[in-house]
């Protein structure tokens, strides 16, 4: 049984969706975004950030790391190529690229204050952010053109991660990619396990919260 520390509608969505997709048994521990002193949370992730999981004596945190861990830990769940299998290198490349580059691509555009405390610098931060946003979108569009999934013809946790990061465009950063990425988003979102994860996280089709003032069903 996986202990899953999460905040609904946050980065932990990708991990919940992977757990649902793989039919993996897990117990949810809802972390309050303003009070992170949940028992066992700091022991699982000393940074007190979600997502984080505990699998017996093993603790894993950081979204990409957890997704790769689940692929190997539960091979029968078929969440991606195993070490030595065709497509494994592509899976590693995708997860690392999504974690290193795409995960933060919305932030400079939406919240320049995260990068620069001086308001006079916000316009410059946003301008550079939009440049990178466009570059990332072009790359992703090229990678998905003519293929259904990130790793060739095989659905994987990379598709789940990309789905979440694409969905964050609903916050107002702009449209990430073009027709190929839009089609990929629709394919992933139509999967029953992904729809179930959205419902559990109280999210609509655009990954926006139905009830913005609630996390895990509790007021923030």
N, C-alpha and C positions, 0 to 999 in steps of 0.2 A: 504493500500500500504506500503510495506516494503522499507525503504531506506537502500541500501546495499553499504557499503564502502569496496572497494576491490582493490587489485593489481593483474592483470591477472597472472596466473601461480604460485601464492603463496598459502599459506594455505587457502586463501579465496575460492579456487576452491571447497572445500568440501561443503561450504555453498551455493555457486552458484549452484552446482549440486543438492543439496537438494531442493532449490527453484524451479529449473527446473523440478525435479522429482515430486514435489508436485503440480505443476501447480500454484504456488503462484505468485501473481503480485508483482513486485519489480522494483525499480528504481536504476540504477547503478550510483555510484559516484566513478570514477576512481581516486585513490590516486597515486600521483607520488612518487616513492620510495625514491627520493632524496629531495623532497619538500612536506612535509605532512601538509601544512597549508591550506588544502582544507576547505572551509566554512562548518561548522557543524561537521567536523570530530573530533576535540578535545572535543567538547561537547558530542559526542557519545562515544568516548573512549579517556580518558585523557592520555593514554599511547601512543596514535597515532600509534596503530598497527592494522593490518587487520587480519581477517575479523571483521567487526563490523556492527551492524544493528540498525536502529531506527524504532520502531513500534509505531507511535503516540508519547506519552510521555515516552515510555519505550525504554531504550537503553540497548543493550546486546552486550558483546564482549567476546572473547575467543571461539575458534572453537567448542569445546565440548558443552559449555553452549548454544551457538546459535543453534546448532543442536537439543539439547533437548528442547529448547524453541519452535522451529518450530514444533516439534512433538506434543506438547501440545496446541500450539496456533492454529494450523490448523489440527484438528483431521480428517477432511474429506480427507486430503491429504494422509493419511495412510502412514506416514513416520516412524511409529514404534508404539509399544504397549503404550496405555495410562495408567496413574496411575490406579492400581487395576486390569488391564488386565493381562492374562498369558503372560509371557515373559518380563514384565516390568523390573524385577530385572536383567535379563540378559542384557537388553538394557543399563541400568545404569552402570552395571559392564563393559561392552564393551567400552562405551564412556569414562568412567573415566580411564580405562586401556590404551586406545589409546591415550588419552590426556596426562596422567601422564608418561607413559613409552615409547610408540611406537613413539610418535610425535618427540622426540628428539634423537631417536636411531641412526640415520644416522650421526648426527653432529660430534661426537668425531672421527669417522672414516674419514670423509671427511674434516673437518675443526678443527683440534686439537687446532689451535690458539684461538678458541672460549673458550677453557677450560684452556689452559696454554700459557702464553705469552712467556715463555722461550722455544726457539726452541729445546733445549736439552731434553725437556720433551715431545715433540710431539710424538715420537715413542712409549713411554709408554702409553700415552693417547690413541693412535690409537690401541695399543694391547688390552687394557682393553675394548675399544669401540667395537672391533671385537668380543671379548668374549660375551659381552652383546648382540650384534647384533645377534650372533648365538643362544643364549639362547631365545631371543624374537622370532626369526624365528621358533625355535623348538616348542615353546608354541603355536604360532599361527597355525602352521601346524597341531599340535595335535587337536586343537580346531575346525579346519575346516575340518578335515578328516571325511568323511561320511556324510557331511551336505552341503547344498547349501549356506545357509546364516548364519550370525553370531547368529541371534536370531531364532534358530530352522528352521522352514520352511517358515519364513516370512522375506521379504526384509525390511531393515530399514536404517536409517541414519548411523548406525554403519558400514554397508557394504560400504557406500559411503566414510566414513572417512578412513576405512581400505584400500580401493581402492587407495585413494590419497597417503597414507603413503607407501604402497607397491610400487606405481609407482615411488616414489622418488629414488628407487634403480638405476634408469637410470643415476643418477648423478655419479655413480661409487662406491658406498659403498659396493656392493656385492648383491647377490641374497637373498632376504628375504623369508624364508620358503622354501617349496618345491612344489611338484605337486599339493597338495590340495589348497595351496595359489595361485599358478599360475592359477588354474582352476577358483577359486573365482574371481581373477582379470579379467579374460576373461569374466565371466558371467556378472559382474557389468559393465565392459566397453562396452558390447554389447547392453546395454539398451539405447533406443533412447534418453532419457533425459540426460544421461551421455555423449553420443556422442555429443549432442547439447552443453553441458557445455564445452566440450573440444574445440569445434569449436569456441565458444564465447571467450574462453581463449586463442585461437590460439595455441593449444597444439596437438601433435601427439598422437598416441596410447600408447606411453611410457611416456606421460605427459611431454615431452620435448617441448620447445617453437619452433615453426616454424621460428619465427623472434626474436632471443634473444635480439635484441636491441630495441624492442618495448614493451611498457606496455599500455594496453588499446588502442592500435593503434597509440600511440604517442612515439616519441624517448625518451629514458631515458637520 
